[in-house]
Amino acid sequence: MAKAQVIGNVFTQLFRDLGIDKAIQQNMAVSRWSEIVGERISEISEAERIENGVLFVKVSSPVWRNELVFMKSNLISSVNEALAKTVVRDIKFT
């Protein structure tokens, strides 16, 4: 187990040194959207990409878009909490 932790630390540092740790965290925000927000919200929305801390989420209808706008701060908190890092500063629903 100790060797696995050492290797994990080496990769973490390597990703940080190469500047790709942020890209990895952003990818995690997009790929884990359904898991983080739950079944009901994931049925009507899909995370598409993240740019400069803004997560772009496609929503199935304008009515749902308006509903999610009211939930935005909770969704941002949920995503950042799940990633244990502030990755998302805002969400744009389209």
Residue, then its C-alpha position, 0 to 999 in steps of 0.5 A: m500500500a505504501k508503494a501505491q501511495v508513493i506512486g500516487n503522490v509522484f503522479t499528482q506532483l507530475f500532473r501539477d508540474l505539467g499543468i494538467d491537474k486543472a484540466i483533469q479536475q475540470n474533466m472530472a466535473v463534466s464526467r461526474w455530473s450525473e453522479i453528483v447531481g443525481e438521477r432526476i437532474s441528470e435525466i434532463s441535463e448534460a454537462e458539456r464542458i468547462e471553461n475558465g471555471v464556468l460549467f456549461v450544461k445543456v438542459s432539455s427544456p426552457v422550463w427545466r433551465n429556469e428551475l436549475v438556475f434557482m438551484k445553481s448555487n447548490l449545484i456548484s457547491s455539490v460539484n466542488e464538494a464532490l471533487a474536494k476542490t473549487v473547480v466550478r465558479d459558475i454554471k451556464f445552462t443552455 
